[in-house]
Amino acid sequence: MTARRFDWYFNALAALLLVTLGLGVAQTAAPAAKSSGKPKQGVAAGKTYPAQLVQQGGALFRQDCSFCHGRDAMGGESGPDLTRSKLVGADVNGEKIGPVVRNGRIEKGMPPFARSDQQIASLVAFIHTQLQNAQAAGGRRGGRKGVDPEDLQTGNAEAGKQYFNGAGGCAGCHSPSGDLAGIASRYKGLDLEERMLYPKRPKAQVTVTLATGQEISGTLSYLDEFTVGLINPNGQYQSWRIRDVKYKVDAPAEAHVELFSKYTDADVHNLMAYLQTLQ
C-alpha cells in the first residue's frame, strides 16, 4: 500500500466519521446571555435567539458536528472549539458560518453539508448562543474534549450481529470467539470505533510466485510499480522486480475500506453496538 493510498484512506475515514456519527446525547439549551458595555462586531453584540430555534440548532449540531466539535461546540476529538473561533466571533446572521457548513473544508477533513436556510439559521443560533454563554462566563471555556463511550452506544446490538454475519461480510475474516474475543474490554468508545472502521497498522501479507513456480510468503514490506518486497518467516527482507514475478497481496484493511461507500448510519451504529457486547 503506497503512502498516497494510505492518505486517501485516512481522509475517507475522517469524512465517514464526520458524516455518520451522531452522538444522540440530550442537551438543554442554555438561555442566551446578553452582552453589556460597548457593542462589538458579530456575535459579541449579544443577539438573543428564540429558545426553540436554539434547541433545533442544538439537535442538528449534535447530529452533524458534535463528533468533531463536541456536543457544546467547545471542541471534540479532532475539531476546534468554536467558541474560540475568530470566524464565529465575526459572524453576523450566518454570513460566515453558512458557507463553511455548505461548502465544507475538505482540506481539513470537514465534508460539505447540504442544509436549508432554516437549518443554517438554527445552527447559527445554537453556535452564537454557545459563544455568548462562554463570553458571559468570563471566557472560561471547556477546550477540546473527548468522546465518552456512552455517546457511542446508540445502536441495536442484534441488528449489528446480523450485519456482522450477513451483509457486512465481517464473519468472513473475524470471529467473536476468536480474534474479537474480549475486544470491548481491550478498547473503549472512540478507540474501538476507529479500529472497527479502519484497523490501525494492519499487516498485509503477500505471496510472491517466482518464474520457477516457487512461492515465497511473508509480511508485505514494500510495494510500488517496480518492486515488491517482504519480510519472510525468518525475519529476512527479500525483494523482486515486479516484471519478473507474480504476487498476491492479502490486505486486511482493504475489506474495511471497501465498506466506506456502503455503510449507512444505522450500519455503523448497530455494528458498534454489537462489538461492545464482546466483553
Summary of the structure (lengths in Angstrom):
residues: 279
radius of gyration: 23.8
end to end distance: 32.4
largest distance: 85.1
contacts: 805
relative contact order: 0.14
helix: 46%
strand: 12%
